[in-house]
Amino acid sequence: MKQSLFIARLRGYVRIQIRGKDCERLIRPMVEDGFSIWDIQAGQEGKLELCILIKDFFRLRPLLKRTGCRLHVLERFGMPFFMERIGRRKVFLGGIIAFVIGIYVLTSLVWQVSVEGNDRIASGDILQAASKQGIHKFQWKFKLNKSEELSRAIQQDLPRAAWVGVEIRGTHITIKVVEATIPDKSQLRDPRNIVASKSALVTVIQAQKGKPMVKPNTYVRKGTILISGTIGDEQNSQVVVADGKIRGVVWYTSRIEVPLTKQYKVFTGEAVHRSYLVFGTRALQLTGYGKTSFEHFETIPERKTLAWRSFSLPLGWLHEKVQEVHLIKEPVEPAVAKQTGIDQAKAKLLAAAGEDARIVGEKILHEKTENGKIYIDVHFEVEENIAEVQPIVTQGE
């Protein structure tokens, strides 16, 4: 009875040669006793070749004695024989196990932490805030929290950041920062009012100088005087530099468009090398002639300049490594794409609204999926500083 090749290899089988007079008579009793045999071939001089499972091979002895036949093992196949060979090579087996463990350990550590998007915030401050959350070189990746939790924790330590994102890809962690827009503070000297820079619902109004003209929970339009620089009454009044803290809720509608696929580059390992001799701003190619056959590639330059003491000479060489890359596209779950788009819209709004702005409400107005993208209209409520100065023009000016 023939076994499937996979099961036979898993259980182990041998190819044997049976010699003896009328050895074909063995086939019938083997089949009757349920032996697993296949690929039976009759040879010359009464020889018979066939494949048989290991468990049935050891049941052949009584039949061979009864018929007076002899057998010879030609080949051995399957997992038991492979494990036996591996067992005899303990050093080789240990090397394989050590290699697998080493690969697992190396890919479970963080090897690089980089920062993107920062201009005014020092990279050292960002890395220090990230280190408090366990993000640093040689950290075990399984000890880190989820990316969303890491982003929120780091942003709390960076008051000048409007949004922080943490991206974990392989052994590399990228911290992306969107800085808050800080308006220039000019010293006020001339008498002026404070007016609303936008139409909003006033939530906080604290006058340090001047006369408050509205109360909290009052809707105001752009240009409405919030703190007047004119104090006193009609008979005895004077103008001052109005100053104070005013915050209000401003309404925004954002149109969000997010693709349902993401694309990233993967190096294939294929590369072409080019060498140049550099004279000042000119370069003479030495090696690597011909067009690159790669459809997509990335060039990594490495330049070295000759120097003598503290002087750099206008002579050196340039080495370029042209690496082939494959562009891989992966589908993105609609829920993930939707949340990503909303988070990006929030970050953009907060960056434009100012350092102390915060989102107090959001509502999805419309949502549709079309042409591989998801389109969302979101209504945001942002509490921000709505104060704007307005000079007071007195008579005679």
C-alpha positions in Angstrom: 0.0 0.0 0.0 1.5 3.3 -1.0 1.9 6.1 1.6 1.9 9.8 0.7 5.5 11.0 0.2 5.2 13.6 3.0 4.0 11.2 5.6 6.6 8.6 4.4 9.4 11.1 4.8 8.2 12.1 8.2 8.0 8.6 9.5 11.1 7.4 7.6 11.4 4.7 4.9 14.1 2.7 3.1 14.6 1.3 -0.4 15.6 -2.3 -0.2 16.7 -5.1 -2.5 15.5 -8.7 -1.9 17.5 -11.6 -3.3 16.4 -15.2 -3.4 14.5 -17.8 -5.3 11.0 -16.7 -6.2 11.3 -13.6 -4.1 8.1 -12.3 -5.8 6.2 -14.7 -3.5 6.8 -12.2 -0.6 4.6 -9.5 -2.1 1.3 -11.2 -1.5 1.9 -12.0 2.3 3.3 -8.5 2.8 0.1 -7.0 1.3 -2.1 -9.3 3.3 -0.2 -8.3 6.5 -0.7 -4.6 5.8 2.9 -3.7 4.9 3.3 -0.2 3.5 5.3 -0.8 0.3 5.5 1.0 -3.1 7.6 1.6 -6.2 8.2 -2.2 -6.7 10.7 -3.0 -9.5 11.8 -6.5 -10.6 15.5 -6.7 -11.3 17.7 -9.3 -13.0 18.7 -12.7 -11.4 15.6 -12.8 -9.3 16.2 -9.5 -7.5 13.4 -7.3 -6.3 13.5 -3.6 -5.3 10.9 -1.7 -3.3 10.3 1.1 -0.8 9.0 0.2 2.7 8.4 2.1 5.9 10.8 1.7 8.8 8.1 0.2 11.1 7.4 -2.5 8.5 11.0 -3.1 7.7 11.5 -4.7 11.1 8.5 -7.0 10.5 10.2 -8.6 7.4 12.4 -11.0 9.4 9.8 -13.8 9.8 8.9 -13.7 6.1 12.5 -13.8 5.0 13.2 -16.8 7.2 10.2 -18.6 5.8 11.1 -18.0 2.2 14.9 -18.2 2.5 15.3 -14.7 0.9 17.9 -12.1 1.9 17.7 -8.3 1.7 20.1 -5.4 1.3 19.3 -1.8 2.2 20.0 0.5 -0.8 19.0 4.0 0.5 17.6 5.6 3.6 15.1 8.5 3.6 13.2 10.6 6.0 13.3 12.5 9.3 14.6 9.8 11.6 17.8 9.3 9.5 18.2 13.1 9.2 18.0 13.5 13.0 20.5 10.7 13.4 23.0 12.4 11.2 22.5 15.7 13.0 23.0 13.9 16.3 26.4 12.7 15.2 27.3 16.3 14.4 26.7 18.0 17.7 29.0 21.0 17.0 27.1 21.7 13.8 23.7 21.3 15.6 24.9 23.6 18.3 26.0 26.2 15.7 22.6 26.2 14.1 20.8 26.6 17.5 23.3 29.4 18.5 22.7 31.1 15.1 18.9 31.1 15.5 19.1 32.4 19.0 21.6 35.1 18.0 19.3 36.3 15.1 16.3 36.4 17.5 18.3 38.4 20.1 19.7 40.8 17.6 16.3 41.5 16.0 14.6 41.9 19.4 16.8 44.9 20.4 16.6 48.6 19.5 19.7 49.5 17.5 18.9 53.0 16.3 16.8 55.9 17.6 16.4 59.0 15.3 14.4 62.2 15.5 12.6 64.0 12.7 10.7 67.2 12.3 12.3 69.2 15.1 13.8 72.7 14.5 13.5 74.7 17.7 13.4 71.7 20.1 16.8 70.2 20.7 17.2 66.5 19.6 18.9 65.9 23.0 15.7 67.0 24.9 13.5 64.7 22.7 15.8 61.7 23.2 15.9 62.4 26.9 12.1 62.4 27.1 12.1 59.2 25.0 14.6 57.6 27.3 12.3 58.1 30.3 9.8 55.9 28.4 12.5 53.2 27.8 13.3 54.2 24.2 17.1 54.0 23.9 19.7 51.8 22.2 20.0 48.1 23.2 16.5 48.2 24.7 14.3 45.1 24.3 11.4 45.9 22.0 9.0 43.7 23.9 9.5 45.9 27.0 8.2 49.0 25.3 4.6 50.1 25.5 2.4 50.6 22.4 3.4 53.4 20.0 0.3 55.5 21.0 1.1 55.3 24.7 4.8 56.2 24.0 3.7 59.2 21.9 1.4 60.6 24.6 4.0 60.2 27.3 6.7 61.9 25.4 4.5 64.8 24.3 3.7 65.4 28.0 7.4 66.0 28.6 7.7 68.3 25.6 5.4 71.3 26.1 6.7 73.0 23.0 5.6 70.1 20.8 2.1 70.1 19.3 2.3 66.4 18.3 4.7 63.5 18.8 4.6 60.2 16.9 6.6 57.0 17.6 7.2 54.6 14.7 8.8 51.2 15.3 10.1 49.5 12.2 12.4 46.5 12.7 15.3 47.5 15.0 14.9 51.3 14.2 12.7 53.7 16.2 11.8 57.1 14.6 10.4 59.9 16.8 8.5 62.4 14.7 7.8 65.8 16.1 5.5 68.6 15.1 6.5 71.8 16.9 4.0 74.3 18.2 3.9 77.7 16.6 5.0 80.4 19.1 4.0 83.9 18.2 6.6 86.6 18.6 6.0 88.7 21.7 6.4 92.4 21.0 6.6 94.8 23.9 3.4 97.0 24.0 4.0 100.7 24.5 1.2 102.5 22.7 -2.3 102.5 24.0 -4.4 99.7 22.5 -7.3 97.4 22.9 -7.4 93.7 22.7 -9.8 92.4 20.2 -10.9 88.9 19.0 -8.6 87.5 16.3 -11.3 85.0 15.3 -15.0 84.3 15.8 -15.2 82.2 18.9 -16.9 81.3 22.2 -15.0 83.0 25.0 -14.1 80.6 27.8 -11.5 82.6 29.8 -11.0 86.4 30.1 -8.6 87.8 32.6 -7.8 91.5 32.3 -4.5 92.6 33.8 -4.8 96.1 32.4 -7.9 97.7 30.8 -11.6 97.1 31.1 -13.1 93.7 30.2 -16.0 94.1 27.7 -17.3 90.5 27.5 -17.9 87.7 29.9 -17.1 83.9 29.6 -19.6 81.9 27.5 -20.1 84.8 25.2 -20.0 84.4 21.4 -17.9 87.1 19.7 -17.0 87.8 16.1 -13.7 88.7 14.7 -12.7 92.2 15.7 -14.9 92.5 18.7 -13.2 94.4 21.6 -12.6 92.0 24.4 -10.5 94.2 26.8 -10.7 98.0 26.2 -7.7 100.2 26.6 -10.0 103.1 27.7 -10.7 103.2 31.4 -12.7 105.6 33.5 -15.9 107.4 32.6 -16.8 110.1 30.0 -15.6 113.0 32.2 -12.5 111.4 33.6 -10.9 108.7 31.3 -7.5 107.7 30.1 -6.1 105.2 27.7 -3.7 102.4 28.7 -2.0 99.4 27.1 -4.7 96.7 27.5 -3.3 93.4 28.5 -4.7 90.1 29.7 -5.4 86.4 29.0 -8.2 85.5 26.7 -9.1 82.1 25.4 -12.0 80.9 23.3 -13.3 77.9 21.4 -12.8 78.2 17.7 -14.5 75.9 15.2 -12.7 74.3 12.2 -13.7 71.9 9.5 -10.9 69.7 8.1 -11.1 67.7 4.9 -9.0 64.6 5.4 -7.7 62.4 2.6 -5.9 59.2 3.6 -4.7 56.3 1.2 -5.7 52.8 2.1 -2.2 51.5 1.2 1.2 52.3 2.5 4.4 52.1 0.6 7.9 51.5 1.9 11.3 50.5 0.5 13.1 47.3 1.1 16.8 46.7 0.1 17.2 43.5 -1.9 21.0 43.2 -1.2 22.0 43.8 -4.8 24.3 46.8 -5.2 26.6 48.5 -7.7 29.7 50.4 -6.6 31.1 53.5 -8.3 34.4 55.3 -7.5 35.4 58.9 -8.4 38.5 60.9 -8.1 37.5 64.4 -6.9 39.3 67.7 -7.8 37.6 70.6 -6.1 34.1 70.6 -7.6 34.8 68.2 -10.4 34.9 64.4 -10.3 36.4 61.8 -12.6 34.7 58.4 -12.6 37.1 55.5 -12.2 34.9 52.4 -11.8 31.2 51.4 -12.2 30.6 52.5 -15.7 27.3 51.7 -17.4 23.6 52.3 -16.7 22.1 50.8 -13.6 19.7 47.9 -14.4 17.7 48.5 -11.2 14.2 49.8 -11.6 14.3 51.5 -8.2 17.5 52.3 -6.3 19.0 54.5 -3.6 22.5 56.0 -3.8 24.6 56.2 -0.7 27.6 58.5 -1.1 30.8 58.5 1.0 33.3 61.2 0.4 36.8 61.5 1.8 39.1 64.5 1.4 42.8 64.6 1.8 44.0 66.9 4.6 47.3 68.1 6.0 47.3 69.2 9.6 44.3 71.6 9.8 44.1 72.3 6.1 41.8 70.4 3.7 43.2 69.8 0.3 40.9 70.1 -2.8 41.7 66.5 -3.6 39.9 63.3 -2.5 37.7 60.5 -3.7 34.1 59.7 -3.7 32.6 56.2 -3.3 28.9 55.6 -4.3 27.0 52.5 -3.3 23.9 52.1 -5.5 21.5 49.7 -3.8 18.5 48.2 -5.4 15.2 48.6 -3.6 11.8 47.1 -4.0 8.8 49.3 -3.3 6.3 47.3 -1.3 2.7 48.3 -0.9 0.7 47.0 2.0 -3.1 47.5 2.6 -4.1 49.6 5.6 -7.2 48.8 7.7 -9.8 51.5 7.1 -10.1 52.1 10.9 -6.3 52.6 11.2 -6.2 54.9 8.1 -9.1 56.9 9.5 -7.4 57.4 12.9 -4.1 58.3 11.3 -5.8 61.0 9.2 -7.6 62.4 12.2 -4.4 62.5 14.3 -2.5 64.3 11.5 -5.3 66.9 11.1 -5.2 67.4 14.9 -1.4 68.0 14.8 -1.8 70.5 12.0 -4.5 72.4 13.7 -2.6 72.5 17.1 0.6 73.6 15.3 -1.2 76.5 13.7 -3.3 77.5 16.7 -0.4 78.0 19.1 1.5 76.4 22.0 -1.3 76.3 24.6 -4.1 75.3 22.2 -6.0 72.1 22.9 -8.8 70.2 21.1 -11.9 70.0 23.2 -14.3 68.3 20.8 -14.5 66.6 17.4 -17.3 65.2 15.2 -17.2 63.4 11.9 -19.5 65.1 9.5 -19.0 62.9 6.4 -17.0 59.8 5.5 -16.6 57.9 2.3 -14.2 55.4 0.6 -13.4 55.9 -3.0 -10.5 55.1 -5.4 -8.4 53.4 -2.8 -8.7 56.4 -0.4 -10.8 57.3 2.6 -12.3 60.9 2.7 -13.4 62.4 6.0 -14.9 65.7 6.9 -14.3 66.4 10.6 -15.5 69.3 12.7 -13.0 70.3 15.5 -13.5 72.5 18.5 -10.2 74.1 19.5 -9.6 76.2 22.6 -6.9 78.7 21.9 -5.7 82.2 22.5 -7.9 84.6 20.5 -6.4 87.9 21.6 -5.2 90.4 19.1 -4.0 93.9 19.7 -5.6 97.0 18.1 -4.0 100.4 18.5 -6.1 103.2 19.9 -6.0 106.2 17.7 -6.3 109.4 19.8 -7.2 112.9 18.5 -4.2 114.7 17.1 -2.4 111.6 15.9 
